[in-house]
Amino acid sequence: MAILLSQLLEQDPEHTLWIADENSRSLLEQGFSFGGDLLTNRWDIAQLAEHSVKRATFNDFDFAALETRYRRIVFPVSKEKAITHHVINSAPNVLLPEGELFLLGRKNSGIKTYAVKAAKYLGTEKNLLKDGQDYLGSLLLPPESNLGEPLQDSGYTLLQQPAALEGLFSKPGQFGWNKVDTGSALLARHFTDHHPNAGASVVDLGCGYGYLSTQLATYDHFRFIATDNNAAALHACEKNFAAQDIQGEVIAGDVGSEIESGSADFLVCNPPFHQGFQVEGDLTDRFLQQAARILRSGGTALFVVNEFIPVARKAQGRFAIIETLEETQGFCIYRLQKS
């Protein structure tokens, strides 16, 4: 898809908005330069794009923050349906009259369905082309607006309190936004026997909406730093810290990149193993490497991962103690201690 995406972006870049989530990362890593604007909900992509696009904006796909309107929007569809629906719903507010929305994706991305839905909403013809394994939907905004029913985006812009979260806030745009992740719940059970002393410095690495921090905070007063790459997660976590009166800060970063080395006594983490539509085997290594960097000497990390991820092997050389606390329901919980 990178070739098709680059071809589209090279056409009239000055009047093009590139909507980029994690599926666009590979093109930027290849050194692609774009003479237009980029909007992303991923902190790492905003950093990669800083010197290779005209203007990069990092937020939770808040189109109202943009300062102009465009002739073209180019959007490789997201793995998260709510994001894709939100972007399609927002397109008429960002495009100039008779502007064009381009949707890209592989067959397994739902691109065909998205193209049909977008055409119905925009009141235009569906133009879907196949290019190898990729599909391109081209939708021309009619000269007179006659929009249909907006696509269901689960209330994308709103902070919500899903029943399963028992009073915590979350929102669409992040993985598992309306449920408690099974692995995180299993990890939190071990806080009874494994939590730091009062006043300890704690890092929630890949915090999501902050579930692990809110559970650990019930045991004592700690100083938290929660960090994530995703703008929606950061927004929700900030709300939960304020609502739960948790002492600490929520910061954007790529796997804890913005946290000082040797600054934490304790760290909790439920790392992802997908990047976009792909399984990314190196992600766990990156989280372990950063955890070892962030912890002080003698500091402890609690990790939960899917059982097929060999943390005991991957953690060798980074931690002095590697202890399996539990294996259950397809997950493994580890206690890792730095020398």
C-alpha positions in Angstrom: 0.0 0.0 0.0 3.0 2.3 0.5 3.5 2.7 -3.3 -0.2 3.7 -3.9 -0.2 6.0 -0.9 3.0 7.8 -2.0 1.6 8.2 -5.5 -1.6 9.8 -4.2 0.4 12.1 -1.9 2.6 13.3 -4.7 -0.4 14.7 -6.6 -1.2 18.3 -5.6 0.4 18.0 -2.1 -0.1 21.7 -1.3 -3.8 21.2 -1.2 -3.8 17.6 0.3 -4.4 16.5 3.9 -2.9 13.2 4.9 -4.8 11.4 7.7 -2.1 9.2 9.2 -2.5 6.6 12.0 -0.1 3.7 12.7 -0.6 2.2 9.2 1.2 5.1 7.7 4.4 4.7 9.8 6.3 2.6 7.3 6.2 5.2 4.5 7.6 7.9 6.8 10.3 5.5 8.0 11.4 5.1 4.4 12.2 8.8 4.3 9.1 9.9 2.3 8.8 13.7 2.0 5.4 15.3 1.7 4.7 18.9 0.8 1.3 19.0 2.4 -0.3 18.8 5.9 -0.5 15.6 8.0 -2.9 15.0 10.9 -2.3 12.0 13.2 -3.4 10.6 16.5 0.0 8.9 17.0 2.8 10.8 18.8 5.6 8.7 17.1 4.2 9.5 13.6 4.0 13.2 14.4 7.7 13.1 15.4 8.7 11.2 12.3 6.8 13.7 10.1 8.2 16.8 11.8 10.9 17.4 9.3 9.4 15.6 6.3 6.0 17.3 5.8 4.9 20.9 5.5 3.0 20.8 8.8 2.2 17.9 11.2 -0.6 18.1 13.8 -0.9 15.6 16.7 -4.3 15.4 18.3 -7.2 13.0 18.7 -8.3 13.6 15.1 -9.8 17.0 16.1 -10.4 18.5 12.6 -11.5 21.8 14.2 -7.9 22.5 15.1 -6.9 22.6 11.4 -6.4 26.1 9.9 -7.4 25.5 6.4 -9.7 23.4 4.0 -8.4 21.1 1.4 -9.1 19.9 -2.1 -8.0 16.4 -1.2 -8.0 14.1 1.8 -5.9 10.9 1.6 -6.7 8.4 4.3 -5.4 4.8 4.7 -8.3 3.4 6.7 -7.7 2.6 10.4 -7.9 -0.7 12.1 -10.4 1.0 14.5 -13.8 1.3 12.9 -14.8 4.3 15.1 -11.8 6.3 13.8 -12.6 5.5 10.1 -16.2 6.5 10.6 -15.2 9.7 12.4 -12.9 10.7 9.6 -15.5 10.0 6.9 -18.1 12.0 8.9 -15.6 14.9 9.3 -14.6 15.0 5.7 -17.3 17.5 4.5 -16.1 20.0 7.1 -12.5 19.8 5.9 -12.9 19.5 2.1 -13.5 22.4 -0.2 -16.6 22.2 -2.5 -16.1 19.4 -5.0 -13.1 18.2 -3.0 -12.1 14.5 -3.1 -11.8 11.9 -0.3 -9.5 9.0 -1.0 -9.8 5.8 1.1 -7.0 3.2 0.9 -6.8 -0.3 2.3 -6.2 -4.0 1.9 -9.2 -6.3 1.5 -9.1 -7.3 5.2 -9.3 -3.6 6.2 -13.0 -3.3 5.4 -12.2 -0.9 2.6 -15.1 -2.0 0.4 -17.7 -1.5 3.1 -16.2 1.8 4.0 -16.3 3.0 0.4 -20.0 2.1 0.1 -20.9 3.8 3.4 -18.9 6.9 2.6 -20.6 7.3 -0.8 -24.0 7.0 0.8 -23.2 9.5 3.5 -21.6 12.0 1.1 -24.4 11.6 -1.5 -21.9 10.7 -4.3 -20.9 7.8 -6.5 -18.7 5.1 -5.2 -15.5 4.7 -7.3 -13.6 1.7 -6.1 -10.5 0.4 -7.9 -8.2 -2.6 -7.2 -4.5 -2.1 -7.4 -2.8 -5.4 -6.8 -3.7 -6.3 -3.2 -4.8 -2.8 -2.4 -8.1 -1.0 -3.0 -8.6 2.7 -3.6 -12.0 4.4 -3.0 -12.3 7.8 -4.6 -15.3 9.9 -3.6 -16.0 13.4 -5.0 -17.9 15.8 -2.8 -21.0 17.1 -4.6 -21.1 20.8 -5.4 -24.2 21.1 -3.2 -24.1 19.4 0.2 -26.8 16.8 0.6 -25.4 14.6 3.3 -27.0 11.4 4.5 -27.0 9.9 7.9 -23.6 10.1 9.6 -21.7 6.8 10.1 -21.9 5.3 13.6 -18.7 6.4 15.3 -19.6 5.4 18.9 -19.6 9.0 20.0 -16.0 9.4 19.0 -15.4 12.9 20.3 -16.9 12.3 23.8 -15.3 11.0 27.0 -17.6 8.2 28.2 -18.0 5.9 31.2 -18.7 2.5 29.8 -20.5 0.2 32.3 -17.7 -2.4 32.2 -15.2 0.2 33.5 -17.1 0.8 36.7 -16.8 4.6 36.8 -13.6 5.1 34.8 -13.6 7.3 31.7 -12.6 6.2 28.2 -13.4 7.0 24.6 -13.2 5.5 21.1 -10.0 5.7 19.2 -7.9 3.3 21.3 -7.9 -0.5 21.6 -10.4 -2.0 24.0 -11.7 1.4 24.9 -15.0 0.2 26.4 -13.8 -2.8 28.4 -11.3 -3.9 31.0 -8.6 -5.9 29.1 -8.3 -9.4 30.5 -4.6 -9.2 30.8 -4.6 -5.9 32.7 -7.2 -7.3 35.1 -5.1 -10.4 35.8 -2.0 -8.2 36.3 -3.9 -5.9 38.7 -4.7 -8.8 41.0 -1.0 -9.1 41.8 -0.8 -5.6 43.1 -1.9 -6.9 46.5 1.3 -8.8 46.9 3.5 -6.7 44.7 3.3 -2.9 45.1 5.9 -0.4 46.0 6.3 1.6 49.2 4.3 4.8 49.7 5.7 7.8 47.8 7.4 5.6 45.2 7.8 6.8 41.6 5.6 4.6 39.3 5.5 4.5 35.5 2.5 3.1 33.6 4.1 2.3 30.3 1.5 2.2 27.4 -1.1 3.4 29.8 -4.2 3.4 27.6 -7.0 5.0 29.6 -5.1 4.5 32.8 -6.7 1.3 34.2 -3.5 -0.1 35.8 -2.6 3.2 37.4 -6.1 3.6 38.9 -6.0 0.1 40.3 -2.5 0.5 41.8 -3.4 3.9 43.3 -5.9 2.2 45.6 -3.0 0.7 47.6 -1.2 3.8 48.7 0.0 7.3 47.5 2.5 7.0 44.7 3.9 9.5 42.2 2.7 8.4 38.7 3.9 9.0 35.2 1.5 7.5 32.6 2.6 7.5 29.0 1.1 6.4 25.7 1.5 7.0 22.0 -2.2 7.4 21.3 -3.9 10.8 21.7 -7.3 9.3 22.7 -5.7 7.2 25.4 -3.8 10.3 26.8 -7.1 12.3 26.8 -8.9 9.6 28.8 -6.1 8.9 31.2 -5.8 12.6 32.1 -9.5 12.6 32.9 -9.2 9.5 35.1 -6.2 11.0 37.0 -8.2 14.1 37.7 -11.3 12.2 38.6 -9.5 9.8 40.9 -7.2 12.4 42.4 -4.1 10.5 41.3 -0.9 12.4 41.8 1.1 12.5 38.7 1.3 13.4 35.0 0.2 12.0 31.7 2.7 12.5 28.8 2.9 11.6 25.2 5.8 9.4 24.1 6.9 6.4 22.0 7.3 3.5 24.4 8.3 5.8 27.2 10.8 7.7 25.1 10.2 11.0 27.0 10.8 9.5 30.5 14.1 10.1 32.2 16.4 7.1 32.5 16.7 5.6 36.0 13.8 7.6 37.3 11.2 5.0 38.4 11.0 2.6 41.4 8.1 0.6 39.9 6.7 0.0 36.4 3.6 -1.7 35.1 3.0 -2.6 31.5 0.6 -4.5 29.3 2.4 -4.1 25.9 0.6 -4.4 22.6 1.8 -6.8 20.0 0.0 -5.4 17.0 0.9 -2.3 14.9 -2.0 -1.4 12.7 -3.2 -4.6 10.9 0.2 -6.3 11.4 1.6 -8.4 14.3 4.8 -6.6 15.3 7.2 -9.0 17.0 9.7 -6.4 18.0 7.2 -4.3 20.1 7.7 -6.4 23.3 11.5 -6.1 23.0 11.1 -2.3 22.8 8.9 -2.2 25.9 11.3 -4.4 27.8 14.3 -2.3 26.7 12.6 0.9 27.8 11.4 -0.5 31.1 15.0 -1.5 31.9 16.2 2.0 31.0 13.5 3.8 33.0 13.9 1.8 36.2 16.3 2.6 38.9 18.8 0.0 40.2 16.7 -2.5 42.2 13.5 -1.3 40.6 10.7 -3.7 39.7 8.5 -4.1 36.6 5.3 -6.1 36.4 4.4 -7.2 32.8 1.5 -9.1 31.4 1.7 -10.6 27.9 0.1 -13.2 25.7 1.4 -16.7 26.5 3.1 -17.1 23.1 5.5 -14.1 23.7 8.7 -15.4 25.3 9.3 -12.6 27.8 11.6 -14.8 30.0 14.0 -15.1 27.0 13.6 -11.5 25.8 14.3 -10.1 29.3 17.6 -11.9 29.7 20.5 -9.5 30.1 18.2 -6.6 31.0 16.9 -7.8 34.4 18.6 -9.6 37.2 15.4 -11.4 38.4 12.8 -12.8 36.0 10.0 -14.4 37.8 6.8 -15.9 36.4 4.0 -15.0 38.8 1.1 -16.6 37.0 0.1 -18.4 33.8 -3.7 -18.3 33.1 -6.3 -17.7 30.5 -3.7 -17.4 27.7 -1.6 -14.8 29.6 1.6 -14.8 31.6 2.4 -12.3 34.4 6.1 -11.6 35.1 8.0 -9.8 37.8 11.2 -8.3 36.5 13.8 -6.7 38.8 16.7 -4.7 37.8 20.1 -5.4 39.4 
